[in-house]
């Protein structure tokens, strides 16, 4: 029974050994054809500047787009002003749900009107003091 592979480095080492052994067992004609195909592909690869002469050849538009989308996602998450303020503190939840505050919640429209019209409240209080 073979020894169990414990980590990634051992796995990579084992795979490398097996691939190297399989290359050594290749027919010389096949190995020569593979070498020539590799050299031909390397010769055909663009050298120097690539995309619009500004970026290196290995930096394709797809990679740039992927990087831009990643940067956008990180910036939207990191600089979101509402991030972290969506929940309520337990103390606030207790205040809102207590029985005393239920009447205030039921009359919420009245309290909103009261907050937008403070001059009427002051006039009414002055009239009651007389």
BAFI-3210 file (N, C-alpha, C; in Angstrom, 3 decimals, decimal comma, padded with zeros to 6 digits):
// residues 130
n [1|2|3|4|5|6|7|8|9|10|11|12|13|14|15|16|17|18|19|20|21|22|23|24|25|26|27|28|29|30|31|32|33|34|35|36|37|38|39|40|41|42|43|44|45|46|47|48|49|50|51|52|53|54|55|56|57|58|59|60|61|62|63|64|65|66|67|68|69|70|71|72|73|74|75|76|77|78|79|80|81|82|83|84|85|86|87|88|89|90|91|92|93|94|95|96|97|98|99|100|101|102|103|104|105|106|107|108|109|110|111|112|113|114|115|116|117|118|119|120|121|122|123|124|125|126|127|128|129|130]
n.u [000,845|000,531|002,164|000,298|-000,249|000,721|000,855|000,701|003,177|004,489|002,732|003,049|005,739|005,660|004,041|005,655|007,883|006,693|005,869|008,334|009,514|007,805|008,405|011,005|010,529|009,494|009,205|011,990|011,436|008,914|009,509|011,274|009,546|007,787|009,566|010,293|007,783|007,331|009,401|008,668|006,235|007,133|008,655|006,720|005,330|004,392|006,765|008,105|006,361|002,849|-000,396|-001,666|000,834|001,456|001,083|002,645|002,969|001,903|-000,101|-003,198|-006,280|-008,434|-007,404|-006,900|-009,528|-010,626|-009,108|-009,960|-012,674|-012,405|-011,107|-013,118|-015,145|-013,935|-013,537|-016,169|-017,154|-015,401|-015,514|-018,143|-020,542|-022,669|-021,911|-021,797|-023,651|-026,136|-027,412|-029,057|-028,244|-028,503|-029,575|-030,951|-032,908|-034,375|-035,450|-037,099|-038,951|-040,237|-043,117|-044,004|-043,214|-044,758|-047,158|-046,180|-045,136|-047,468|-048,651|-047,007|-047,152|-048,328|-046,288|-044,278|-045,455|-045,540|-042,829|-042,146|-043,544|-042,827|-043,361|-046,140|-046,612|-045,310|-046,889|-049,327|-048,643|-048,034|-050,537|-051,949|-050,756|-051,708]
n.v [-001,183|002,237|005,157|007,645|010,905|013,789|016,626|019,624|020,191|017,715|016,433|017,939|017,409|014,611|014,496|015,930|014,200|011,955|013,048|013,838|011,311|010,214|011,798|011,023|008,492|008,922|008,497|009,188|010,514|011,676|013,323|015,088|016,296|017,594|019,387|020,984|022,088|023,585|025,477|026,766|027,917|029,661|031,377|032,573|034,049|037,285|039,878|042,192|045,245|045,098|045,311|048,047|049,201|050,196|048,633|045,625|042,590|040,346|041,331|041,292|042,669|041,361|040,578|043,068|044,029|042,208|042,838|045,484|045,121|043,637|045,536|047,484|046,056|045,615|048,257|049,213|047,639|048,221|051,004|051,655|053,687|052,893|050,535|048,292|049,617|048,622|046,953|046,881|048,055|046,052|047,488|049,589|048,179|047,168|049,520|050,371|048,301|048,202|048,303|050,831|052,506|051,736|053,140|055,547|054,748|054,029|056,507|057,774|059,346|061,696|062,601|063,084|065,204|067,028|067,466|068,787|071,137|073,135|075,736|075,981|074,404|075,863|078,196|077,137|076,271|078,728|079,903|078,245|078,821|081,313]
n.w [000,000|-000,812|000,572|002,273|001,022|002,657|002,513|000,436|-000,749|-000,867|-002,591|-004,953|-005,432|-005,893|-008,187|-009,978|-010,137|-011,363|-013,824|-014,909|-015,165|-017,067|-019,291|-019,765|-020,749|-023,228|-026,788|-028,892|-031,351|-030,900|-028,743|-030,003|-031,889|-030,114|-028,904|-031,127|-031,732|-029,463|-029,602|-031,958|-031,175|-029,201|-030,763|-032,281|-030,455|-029,284|-028,703|-026,326|-026,107|-025,863|-025,936|-027,386|-027,281|-024,798|-022,471|-021,196|-023,186|-021,911|-020,353|-020,750|-022,160|-020,940|-018,470|-017,378|-017,209|-015,388|-013,144|-012,739|-012,119|-009,781|-008,143|-008,036|-006,699|-004,195|-003,357|-003,199|-001,136|000,969|001,349|001,869|003,231|004,852|005,880|008,492|010,077|010,010|011,835|015,077|018,299|021,244|023,415|022,183|020,815|022,927|024,013|021,933|021,737|024,191|026,368|027,146|025,107|023,001|022,665|021,751|019,312|018,030|017,715|015,896|013,567|014,553|016,272|014,394|012,974|015,020|015,449|013,115|013,296|015,454|016,269|016,522|018,739|020,725|020,726|021,593|024,173|025,394|025,303|027,041|029,490|030,208]
ca.u [000,000|001,340|002,084|-000,640|000,395|000,279|000,708|000,764|004,552|004,737|001,925|003,709|006,966|005,301|003,573|006,824|008,663|005,978|005,925|009,702|009,716|007,071|009,153|012,162|010,076|008,969|009,928|012,804|010,780|007,847|010,165|011,803|008,395|007,313|010,548|010,162|006,511|007,525|010,251|007,865|005,261|007,862|009,072|005,535|004,786|004,815|007,789|008,083|005,092|001,706|-001,672|-001,561|002,183|001,601|001,181|003,375|002,143|001,207|-001,186|-004,272|-007,460|-009,267|-006,811|-007,155|-010,948|-010,804|-008,526|-010,817|-013,877|-011,997|-010,869|-014,425|-015,844|-013,287|-013,781|-017,574|-017,341|-014,587|-015,854|-019,582|-020,808|-023,660|-021,349|-021,679|-024,672|-027,455|-028,009|-029,359|-027,673|-029,565|-030,236|-031,901|-034,018|-035,187|-036,176|-038,139|-039,987|-040,860|-044,551|-044,246|-042,972|-045,715|-048,111|-045,485|-045,037|-048,800|-048,916|-045,786|-047,485|-048,519|-044,978|-043,593|-046,058|-045,114|-041,417|-042,036|-044,270|-042,576|-043,933|-047,514|-046,558|-044,967|-048,073|-050,319|-048,181|-048,191|-051,970|-052,398|-050,217|-052,483]
ca.v [000,000|003,452|006,100|008,747|012,205|014,595|018,056|020,046|020,105|016,319|016,134|018,557|016,646|013,326|014,740|016,315|012,980|011,126|013,686|013,725|009,924|009,976|012,470|010,171|007,305|009,299|008,129|010,328|011,267|012,463|014,360|016,065|017,048|018,474|020,457|021,902|022,809|024,580|026,542|027,500|028,724|030,754|032,326|033,286|034,884|038,684|040,307|043,606|045,871|044,432|045,980|049,475|049,671|050,786|047,573|044,452|041,664|039,390|042,009|041,368|043,445|040,570|040,660|044,419|044,111|041,451|043,636|046,642|044,645|043,303|046,789|048,097|045,301|045,883|049,639|049,348|047,010|048,851|052,408|051,797|054,408|052,234|049,269|048,166|050,361|048,068|046,316|047,727|047,624|045,442|048,494|050,305|047,275|047,099|050,779|050,429|047,286|048,225|048,591|052,272|053,173|051,274|054,217|056,527|054,189|054,079|057,904|058,258|060,453|062,901|063,064|063,666|066,514|067,867|067,833|069,715|072,369|073,487|077,049|075,765|073,866|076,977|079,068|076,441|076,278|080,105|080,142|077,497|079,439|082,516]
ca.w [000,000|-000,917|001,691|002,047|000,856|003,780|002,266|-000,957|-001,268|-001,215|-003,763|-006,101|-005,677|-006,481|-009,555|-010,774|-010,395|-012,324|-015,142|-015,408|-015,574|-018,321|-020,358|-020,053|-021,471|-024,539|-028,007|-029,312|-032,426|-030,283|-027,952|-030,949|-032,416|-029,038|-028,740|-032,262|-031,590|-028,402|-030,136|-032,948|-030,433|-028,561|-031,793|-032,763|-029,380|-029,414|-027,761|-025,974|-025,756|-026,453|-026,124|-027,693|-027,061|-023,467|-021,491|-021,692|-023,958|-021,055|-019,653|-021,735|-021,747|-020,031|-017,143|-016,892|-016,844|-014,153|-012,068|-012,492|-011,428|-008,413|-007,425|-007,803|-005,651|-002,906|-002,944|-002,799|000,161|002,003|001,559|001,958|004,477|005,705|006,326|009,935|010,811|009,679|012,995|016,229|019,567|022,064|024,245|021,334|020,535|024,143|024,133|020,898|021,931|025,519|026,327|027,275|023,834|021,984|022,388|020,926|017,960|017,443|017,369|015,259|012,645|015,350|016,731|013,229|012,728|016,139|015,245|011,983|013,612|016,855|016,602|016,955|020,096|021,616|020,820|022,404|025,564|025,879|025,471|028,211|030,694|030,522]
c.u [000,885|001,109|001,112|000,140|-000,181|000,067|000,889|002,160|004,901|003,966|002,580|004,985|006,691|004,846|004,748|007,668|008,000|006,031|007,324|009,996|008,992|007,755|010,362|011,772|009,532|009,860|010,742|012,171|009,689|008,453|010,704|010,668|007,849|008,263|010,434|008,868|006,623|008,350|009,489|006,851|005,942|008,296|007,894|004,943|005,270|005,830|007,597|006,698|003,957|000,582|-001,488|-000,189|002,442|001,841|002,005|002,426|001,347|000,013|-002,327|-005,426|-008,362|-008,719|-007,015|-008,602|-011,212|-010,241|-009,388|-012,080|-013,547|-011,770|-012,184|-015,163|-015,251|-013,587|-015,240|-017,810|-016,616|-015,032|-017,350|-019,927|-021,806|-023,148|-021,211|-022,748|-026,062|-028,151|-028,303|-028,642|-028,802|-030,291|-031,281|-033,120|-034,943|-036,030|-037,336|-039,273|-040,640|-042,315|-044,839|-044,116|-043,945|-046,745|-047,467|-045,388|-046,393|-049,146|-047,723|-046,052|-047,671|-047,178|-044,148|-044,135|-045,595|-043,668|-041,265|-042,739|-044,029|-043,184|-045,386|-047,559|-046,263|-046,152|-049,118|-049,916|-048,308|-049,669|-052,485|-051,908|-051,034|-053,731]
c.v [001,239|004,359|007,234|010,059|013,152|016,067|018,374|019,904|018,677|015,927|016,699|017,796|015,315|013,494|015,089|015,084|012,112|011,729|013,620|012,316|009,635|010,657|011,621|008,943|007,631|008,799|009,346|011,161|012,180|013,607|015,462|016,921|018,017|019,654|021,478|022,715|023,888|025,751|027,400|028,407|029,896|031,802|033,159|034,221|036,313|039,043|041,776|044,083|045,213|045,399|047,496|050,057|050,249|049,728|046,421|043,463|040,711|040,003|042,256|042,238|042,672|040,633|042,050|044,581|043,385|042,221|044,829|046,240|044,278|044,540|047,497|047,387|045,585|047,299|049,850|048,746|047,783|050,274|052,669|052,494|053,717|050,900|049,267|048,900|049,792|047,450|047,318|047,171|047,024|046,451|049,263|049,446|047,177|048,358|050,819|049,459|047,310|048,701|050,082|052,985|052,739|052,359|055,293|056,021|054,245|055,495|058,541|059,405|061,770|063,468|063,642|065,065|067,506|068,336|068,828|071,043|072,803|074,836|076,915|075,246|074,987|077,914|078,440|076,442|077,672|080,393|079,435|078,120|080,666|082,205]
c.w [000,000|000,284|001,335|001,955|001,893|003,455|000,786|-001,550|-001,670|-002,468|-005,018|-006,443|-006,352|-007,924|-010,467|-011,118|-011,459|-013,733|-015,741|-015,890|-016,887|-019,495|-020,747|-020,870|-022,853|-025,668|-028,469|-030,432|-031,864|-029,478|-028,857|-031,526|-031,367|-028,839|-029,872|-032,171|-030,522|-028,910|-031,150|-032,246|-029,747|-029,572|-032,281|-031,709|-029,542|-028,341|-027,447|-025,594|-026,517|-026,744|-026,223|-027,372|-025,681|-022,394|-022,049|-022,349|-023,071|-020,340|-020,633|-021,238|-020,779|-018,611|-016,544|-016,437|-015,535|-012,964|-011,719|-011,741|-009,984|-007,565|-007,098|-006,673|-004,278|-002,441|-002,528|-001,421|001,259|002,329|001,577|003,277|005,387|006,230|007,847|010,717|010,577|010,885|014,087|017,439|020,412|022,938|023,440|021,038|021,739|024,316|023,145|021,185|023,298|025,405|026,419|025,934|022,735|021,670|021,524|019,477|017,267|016,988|016,659|014,289|013,404|015,818|015,583|012,931|013,798|015,954|014,098|012,254|015,057|017,235|017,066|018,394|021,086|021,801|021,729|023,879|026,167|026,163|026,733|029,516|031,089|031,240]
res [x|x|x|x|x|x|x|x|x|x|x|x|x|x|x|x|x|x|x|x|x|x|x|x|x|x|x|x|x|x|x|x|x|x|x|x|x|x|x|x|x|x|x|x|x|x|x|x|x|x|x|x|x|x|x|x|x|x|x|x|x|x|x|x|x|x|x|x|x|x|x|x|x|x|x|x|x|x|x|x|x|x|x|x|x|x|x|x|x|x|x|x|x|x|x|x|x|x|x|x|x|x|x|x|x|x|x|x|x|x|x|x|x|x|x|x|x|x|x|x|x|x|x|x|x|x|x|x|x|x]
***
